[in-house]
Amino acid sequence: MKKTFVFLFLFLVVLYGKQGYEFFTSNVVNACLLSGNLSDIAEEVIAIPLQKSKEYNIRNAKHIRQEGDNLFLVCNETIYRFNRKGEFMNAITNPEEIKVGGYIIDKRKQELIAFGNDNDIHYYTFSGELVETKKLKNNLSGDRVYSMTMRGEQIWTAEESVTYNSDTNQIKMEVSAVKYDTSFTELERKRIVSADMGREKSITTCQNAELCINKDTGDIYLYNPPLSPEYLLSDTLYLRHHYALKNPDCITMYPMRMGSRFWLAMTEHNPEPLQNYLFCYDTYTNKVWQLTDGFDDNYYGTGTIKHLYAMDNYNQHYYYCKSGAEVSKSFPEEKDDLIVFIVKLKA
């Protein structure tokens, strides 16, 4: 009789606990915000109009990073340096040497480490001097480097390698996270696995993946947004209640960037454009934004912000760009310039 009572009690606890979680989830879903202001998540927003030079005219920019008074960006697969006033300083890379796919900043050496569409790694000073080029071995670097980040004196990469076995006539694809020292000697290799969301697992791919660092723990993880936001809210709530324990043998892949307060995810190159989204979850207030048109810029009145791109590994600063023609009412003197907006999220 006692065993029966204990079993029944545990069953009821699980049942009502599940119902309570589903009730909480449904309440948040019903309260999901379909519009919002940038001031809802931003502590401050700084606008930097990029001044043209005689040689270069930056019409678009990505991979924007800041270090001290320097503002780095990639345009047409070339890295450029501006100061924080938007004044052009110099080009870092030469497109005849490397077509830049990404880069990291070595703050201690005041150097940029750039990678492109091959296995070459290029080291540059901030003034654009090529210091060194390294050829990575194919069996170390894989077939494609998707993302690179630096933590302390260690460089982590997300790599995908494809091998063909002629004996079995099978093609094998492996996705790995690889740790190097600053001279790109391999130190460690780990499998990349999808986070446990309490449902069926999806196929692991690094197509849009970016390496991030958990600000609280210092752990490396991989951010890979799903094409559809269908499960984003439920996955977010599940992670809040069942945060995966650190697996020393693997690097975990999550569907959102996890900042100290805000968790964000977005897509912009969806085969179905109407399914592009900007998802944001406030871990302090449990507010959720799932936006198709983005946040309204109530700082500078430049319209809606459909895309926010991370500037640092800890996801504390984001950026968006607009052309002067798009924001001529707010910036009438910058009609031919590109304007970079730096967003510092609320703590």
N, C-alpha and C positions, 0 to 999 in steps of 0.2 A: 504493500500500500504506500509506504514511504517513497519507494523508488518511482512508483507511478506518479505521485504528487510532484516529485522533483522534476521528472521528465516533462510533465504537463506545464509546470512553472517555467522551465527553460524554453519550451515551445512558445508559450505566450510572450515571453520577453523578446524572443527573436521575431515573432510575428508582429507585435506592436512596435518594436524597434524599426522593423522594415517599413511598416505603415507610416511611422512618424517621419522617417527619412524621406519616403515618397511624398508625404504631405508637405514637408519642408521644401522639397524639390519643386513640387507643383506650384507652391505659393511663389517661389522665386521665379518660376517660368511665367506665371501669370503677371508678375510685376516686372518682367523683362522690358527694359526701356528701348524704344525704337528710335529715339532721338536724344541728343544731349549737347551741352556746350563744352568747349575745350576747357573752360575753367572748372568743370566738374572734376577733372583729373589732374590739371596742370597747376603747379605752384607759380610758374612764370614762363613766359614765352619771349624769346629774343629774336628779332628780325635782323638778318645780315644780308644786305644787297651786295652781290658779287660784282665788283667793278671790272669792266673790260680792260684788256691790255691791247697793245698794237698787234700782238701775235696770236692771242687766244681770245675766244669768245665762248664762254661756258653757257650752253643752251640747256643742258640737263646735267644732273649730278646724282650719284649714288655712292654707297659706302662712305658716308661722311663721318669723319672722326675729328676730335679735338684733343690737342695736347698743348697746355700752356696757352700762349697767344696764337698758336697755329691751328688752322682749319684745313684738313686734308679732304679731298674728294676724288672720285673717279668719274671721268667724262670721256666717252669714246675709247675706253680701255686704257686710259692714261691717267696717272695720278698727278694732281695739281695741289699746290700749297697756297693758301691765302692767310692773311692774319684775321683776327677777330673783328676787325673793322670792315672786312670784305675787300681789302686791297690785295691785288695779285702779287705774289712773291716769286714763284717760279714753278716750272714743270719738274716733277720728280723723275718720271720714267720716260723712256723713248719708245714709241710704238714699234720701231724697227727692231728693238731688243726684246720686248716683252709686251704681250697684250694682256693687261692686268685682269685677272679674275677676282682677286681679293688681296688684302694685305693686313698686316698687323703692325702695331707701333711698339718698338722696344724702347721704353722710356729711359732706361738707364744709359743706353748707348746713343740715344737720340738718333735712332735709325728706323727706317721702314723696311719690313721684310715682305716682299711681294711674290705672289704666285700667279701663274697664268694657265694657258691651255696645254701645257706640257709639263715635264718633270723638273723644270728649272726653277730654282728659288733665287731671287735677286735681293741683295742688300743695298740700300741707298741711304745716304745722309739726308738730312732735312733740306739741304741746299741742292739736292739732285745729283750728287756724285755717286757713281756706281762703285761700291766698295768691293763686292765679291758676288760671284755667281756659283751656285752649287747645282750639280746634276744629281738628282736622287735616283737611286737604283730602282728599277721597275718592281722588283720583288718587295721593296720596302714601301714605295709610294703608292702602289696600286695603279689603277687605270685613270682615276679621276679624284681630284681633291675638291670637295664641296665646300668646306669651311675650315677656318683656321683661327685659333685663339691663343692667347698667351697668359699663363698664370705663373707669376714669379719668374723663375728662370726656365720654365718648361713651356714648350709649344705643343699644343694638341691639334690634330687634324681629324676631320671626318673624311674617310676615303672609301671608295667603292672599287673593287677589283673584280674582273671577269676572267675566268680561266676555262679553257676547253680541254677536256680529256678525250684524246683520240681513241683510247681503248674502249671507252664506254659510250663515246659519241654524245657526251653530255656537256652542257654549259653550266658553270657554277658561278653564281654571283655572291660575293661576300661584302658586307658593310662593316667597317671597323673604325674604331677610334684609336689613333696612334699618338703616343707621347714621344717627343724628341727633346734633345737639348738644343741650345741656340745655334749650334753648328749642324743641326739636323742629323745627329746620330740617334738612331731609334733606341728608345729606352724601354718601351712597353707597348703592347698591343692588346686591346680589349674588344669584345663583341659589343655591338649596339643592339639593344633589345627594346621593344615597345613597353611602355609602362602598363601595368596591370590595371585595367579600368573596370574589372568586374564583369566583363562581357567578352565576346569573341575578339581575338586579336587580329589586327590587320597586317598586311604584308609590310615588312620593314623596307623602307626605301629612303634615300637621302636626297631626293630630287630637289627639295626646297629647304633642306636642313641647315641649321646654323648652330654652332657650339655656343653655349652660354655657361655662366658660372652662378651658382646659388650664393647670393650675398651672405646669407646667414651661416651656411655650412662650408662654403668654399668648394663644393662638389661641382664637377663638370657634368653637364647634361646636354642633350641635343633637343633643339626646338624644331618641330616639323609640323606645320599647320595642315589640317585636313582640308580637302577640297570643299567639303560641305560643313557648315556649322551645326549639323543635325544633332550630334552627340556632345558638342563642346560644353554646354552647360551642365549636363549630367556628369560628364567626365570631370569637370572642374569641381563640382560638389563632391564627387566620389573621392577625388584626390585630397580635398580638404579633410575628409573624414578617415581616409585610408591611405595616408601618404606612404609611398613605397619606401621600405627600408633600403639603406645603401647596400648595393651588391658590389663587393670589391672586385669581382671578376668581369663586370659589365658596365657599360655606360647606358643610362636609361634615356629613352626618347619620349618626350612629352609633346602634346599638341598645342601648348601655349608657352609663352615667355613668362617666367615667374619672377616678377620684381619683388621688392620688399613689401609693397602694398598692392600694386595692381598686376593682374595677370592679363596679358594681351595675346591675341592671335588675329591673323588677317590673311586674306588672299587677294591677289590683284590680276593674276593671269589665268583665271579659271576658264576652261573651255566654254562654260556657260556664264557669260559676263554678269547676268543678273544674280548669280550665286556668289559673287564676290562679297566679302563681308569684312567688318572690323568688329571684333569681339573684345570686350573689356569687362573684367570682374574685379570689384573692389573688395579685398579681403577684410577690410575694416568694417564696412557698412553692409556687405552682401548685396550691393547694387550691381546690376548686370546691364550692360549695353550690348545689343546685337544690332549693328547698324549696316545699312546698305549705302546710305549717302554720307556716312561719317559724322564726326563731331562738327558742330558749328563753331567757327572761329569768332568768338566774341571778344578777342583781344585786339585784332587788327581789322576785323570786318572783311576778311578775304573769302568768305563763303564757307563751304563745307570742306572738311579734311577727311578724305576717304582712306588715306594711308598714313600710318605712322611707322617710321623705321627706327630701330634701335641704334644708338650711337656708341653704347658701351656694353660689355659682357654682362653687367649686372642689371641691365634694363632699367636704369634710373633716368636716362636722358634719351629722348627720341627727336626725330627731325621730320620735316616735310618741306617740300619746295614748291614754289609757284613762280611763274614768269611775270615780269613786270606788266605785260599786257593783260594778264588775268586779274591783277590787283591794282589797276591804274588809278582807281578812286582812292585807295589807301596810300599808294606810293606813286604819285603822278610823275615824279622825277626819275623813276627807275623803269620806264616802260620798255626799255630794251635789255634790261638786266634780269638775271635769275636771282631770286631772293630765297635764302635759306632761313628757315624758322627752327630754332632750337627750343625744345619743350622739356622743361624740368618737371617731373611728376611730383605730386604731393607725397610727402613722407608719411 
